[in-house]
Amino acid sequence: MPVEEFVAGWISGALGLVMGYPFDTVKVRLQTQNTYRGIMDCMIKIYRHESVLGFYKGMSFPIASIGMVNSVLFGVYSNTLQALTSTSHQDRRAQLPSYTCIFIAGCTGGFLQAYSLAPFDIIKVRLQNQTESRVRPGSPLPRYQGPMHCAATILREEGFRGLFRGSGALMLRDTPTLGLYFITYEGLCYQYTPTGQQPSSTTVLVAGGFAGIASWITATPFDVIKARMQMGGVKQKAYKGMLDCIVTSFRQEGLGVFFRGFTINSARAFPVNAVTFLSYEYLLRMWG
Ligand SMILES: CN(C)C(=N)NCCC[C@H](N)C(=O)O
């Protein structure tokens, strides 16, 4: 089993994360809180009340964890494709496997990444949703004082299953959309690369960026449900389950609720995934 895809996936995932983290914080706030009038209002409020550091709340932990999760995604994708088509990463540049195989491999990677992501993602979302400004002497402490404290609090108050709150929605979000993610990436690289050559850096950047946009556009409705389920145990009314979350959100806020964070998700997706795929390809070529 080629392991370099796992390592390259890890590093490239961490680089992509840093690139897109401020967008991600704004997105999570828009999806789960009703106090912001839009992207600009949210950004201005975060900056005023929490300084530039507010955009990076909870980032140290995801750098390591998202790297690991991305390593599961890219490693499982590549190894599944190899098992399905008996081709290596290099062979696949000369002859594109069928889109069905790419889709199945992407969905398999997406399914497994969802469950490895769930406990880390809930911690990220809860920390990003803390609106307290920087801690000053005398000011009340935020509910969670860091990723470890957040994990321990969830375990204590909500049990082990609490760490997997929203994981069903996360799986529904990631399985099909990651199939689409890899189809878009491989298809665009193949289309714009002369036969037998490696895709240029520009092609990889653009194909990676568009793969990110295509997948996040389709992922947004379940992304909203997932974030709300994850926050369900904190301030908002607790949902009885995913269906209750969908129905209640729709009844109270209309169809538009499922597209909350759509613009920022798409804007974030391009640079994050352009950087992720470029560093991934670069590392594999360096080791290849
Ligand atoms: C639509 N979905 C769930 C994805 N495309 N997931 C892959 C993650 C890629 C990158 N770390 C990112 O956060 O965009």
The ligand as an SDF file (V2000), in Angstrom:
LIG
                    3D

 14 13  0  0  0  0  0  0  0  0999 V2000
  -16.8230   19.3910    0.2640 C   0  0  0  0  0  0  0  0  0  0  0  0
  -15.8360   18.8530    1.1380 N   0  0  0  0  0  0  0  0  0  0  0  0
  -16.2800   18.2790    2.3570 C   0  0  0  0  0  0  0  0  0  0  0  0
  -14.5210   18.8660    0.7800 C   0  0  0  0  0  0  0  0  0  0  0  0
  -14.1600   19.2860   -0.2840 N   0  0  0  0  0  0  0  0  0  0  0  0
  -13.6790   18.2760    1.6050 N   0  0  0  0  0  0  0  0  0  0  0  0
  -12.2870   18.1020    1.2970 C   0  0  0  0  0  0  0  0  0  0  0  0
  -11.5400   19.0200    2.1460 C   0  0  0  0  0  0  0  0  0  0  0  0
  -10.5770   19.8110    1.3760 C   0  0  0  0  0  0  0  0  0  0  0  0
  -10.0950   21.0100    2.1220 C   0  0  0  0  0  0  0  0  0  0  0  0
   -9.4350   20.6530    3.3520 N   0  0  0  0  0  0  0  0  0  0  0  0
  -11.2230   21.9870    2.4270 C   0  0  0  0  0  0  0  0  0  0  0  0
  -11.4780   22.2040    3.5960 O   0  0  0  0  0  0  0  0  0  0  0  0
  -11.7990   22.5330    1.5090 O   0  0  0  0  0  0  0  0  0  0  0  0
  1  2  1  0
  2  3  1  0
  2  4  1  0
  4  5  2  0
  4  6  1  0
  6  7  1  0
  7  8  1  0
  8  9  1  0
  9 10  1  0
 10 11  1  0
 10 12  1  0
 12 13  2  0
 12 14  1  0
M  END
$$$$
